[in-house]
Amino acid sequence: MPSIKDITEPVKVYQQAKDMYHQNVLDFYDDLIKKSNTNLEANKSTCDEYYKKLTEIEAARKASSKKGKLRTFLKVLMIICFVLVVLIPVGLLIRSKIKNKIDKEIQNANEEAEKLITKANELKEQAAQQTALFNSMLEWNIPADMFSKTIPLIKVDQYFNNERLYYLKDKYGYTEHDGDDISTVFVQSGSILGNPFVIEQNYVQEMTSHVYTGTLVIHWTTYHRDSNGHSYPVHHTQTLVAHVSKPKPAYYLDTWLVYGNGAAPKLTFSRSPSDKGKMDDKHLSKFTKKFEKQLNKKSEKDMNFTKLANTKFEGLFNALNRDNEVEFRLLFTPLAQNNMVDLIRMNEPYGDDFTFHKQKQLNFIKTAHAQGFDYSADPTKFIDFDASKAKEALISYCDAYFQSLYFDLAPLLSIPLYQNYKATEYIYKDNHQGRYTSFETESIINHFDKSDLVHKDTATDAILKTEFVRRDGDNDIMSVTAHTFKAIPRVEMVPTLGGDGMTHLVPVPWDEYIKVSKKTPFIVRDLKKNRYEYSQTQNIFANHNVKNVYYQKGLVSALLKETSLDK
């Protein structure tokens, strides 16, 4: 399997790595087809027949629809004939002969369509059986595994386990999300030459200011005199509008890559994306000269700041808030500087869309492109009764996965020292009560129907937080608390000046959001089985009263029907 050995210049090797990854996924698909003994020719023949039947069904429905329209027209015509007494014989003819004939044709067309639908369903089921074993062998970690095979120095874990978590916590100061305003909906851990990283997609709740609007219609009368001195009334109507701002919960997804590395352990800095990388050479040269003046002024004012000779890098990367010049230079060698400039100026596929924050030994990367990408690699994205469509979906998703993950990692890979820095030894002691990290258990529980988890008065979305309760043989008994809000209708009377010169109280309806929560027990187990093996397993939780069983990346979970966590 082709792979990239040297990635110290990530922009230059991207196309090569991308092509290798694409080929590796193609090879994986072919290999899986062989392992599952899927007959592609037979499946194609069945699917072609199925699609042909769909075309015939559509044609039958159109024919029936046209006949139906003709029948409606004849009904109208027949009514007209009966209204016009002289044409009654014509109406009788339409009803007895023509309409009955069309009714029969419509009935025949509908019956034929039903036969075609039955046959189409049979063909679809046949095609599904032909690809059943192949589909059952599709896994969550396929895109990640192919990534590791293409770039061997990057390893991706099956799931985020305690060993990886506590390595990040104990060695680098990484912390879990304890607040009830954030829940992990996806997590993927791995390492770059032993140095750990985590991609975490979190669902975040924050309070925002929401503007509510109310209206009040007022009426008043004024009196005027005409040219003859007579008084007459003029009636006025006005709609008064008032607004109030009140707190309201809002929710959004937030995706970060967190990376631990002991190189430059005292250094802190941050940089944000800009549009400077899109400049052509001429405008970039002007910008660089202007920025050099800013650097000179900063050097004069701040004795702890020393500008680099590469002003282009300084201007584009713009990490002037660094707090350790020695370690900054240690990290950003001339090669690292050039790599970063190339990355920022690479307009395709994303350009400069990354935030980079280094806090001692932890590095935080946030890219704009990752905010809208689904890293879950759920096999249902690829499963299809048509093997050719399954292939198309798998290849398309994997290519997008590689591109997105590659450029999430690119700011880190652009720093050669990070690839040369050997991870420090860590001895993991498995003395923790729970077997699974809160990141993975939250990721799992977020796949359940939230209506089974939230408080009965809930009026908003939910933030789900998990907590270990106790071990039960091979199972972990957990609890999930759904944090939501109930909405209490309120009305605020807002004084508003009307056109009549009077102040009126305009009613503005608004909702007061009050926190509520509900705790539900659930159960988790590592089956140490792949998706196909799991599909052959029955009664995973035979000794428990469970519902809504869910499997993901080797972990199987279910909600417990018991109302007490002590049982």
Secondary structure as UniProt FT lines:
FT   HELIX           10..35
FT   TURN            36..37
FT   HELIX           40..83
FT   HELIX           85..87
FT   HELIX           88..93
FT   HELIX           94..98
FT   HELIX           99..130
FT   HELIX           132..136
FT   TURN            140..141
FT   HELIX           142..150
FT   TURN            152..153
FT   STRAND          154..156
FT   HELIX           162..172
FT   TURN            180..181
FT   STRAND          182..192
FT   TURN            193..194
FT   STRAND          195..225
FT   TURN            227..228
FT   STRAND          231..260
FT   TURN            265..266
FT   STRAND          268..271
FT   HELIX           276..278
FT   HELIX           281..301
FT   TURN            303..304
FT   HELIX           311..317
FT   TURN            320..321
FT   HELIX           325..331
FT   HELIX           334..344
FT   TURN            347..350
FT   STRAND          354..359
FT   TURN            360..361
FT   STRAND          362..367
FT   HELIX           369..372
FT   TURN            375..376
FT   HELIX           379..381
FT   HELIX           387..413
FT   HELIX           416..420
FT   HELIX           438..445
FT   TURN            446..447
FT   HELIX           450..452
FT   TURN            456..457
FT   STRAND          463..472
FT   TURN            473..474
FT   STRAND          475..497
FT   TURN            499..500
FT   STRAND          503..526
FT   HELIX           531..535
FT   TURN            540..543
FT   STRAND          546..552
FT   TURN            553..554
FT   STRAND          555..560
FT   TURN            565..566
//
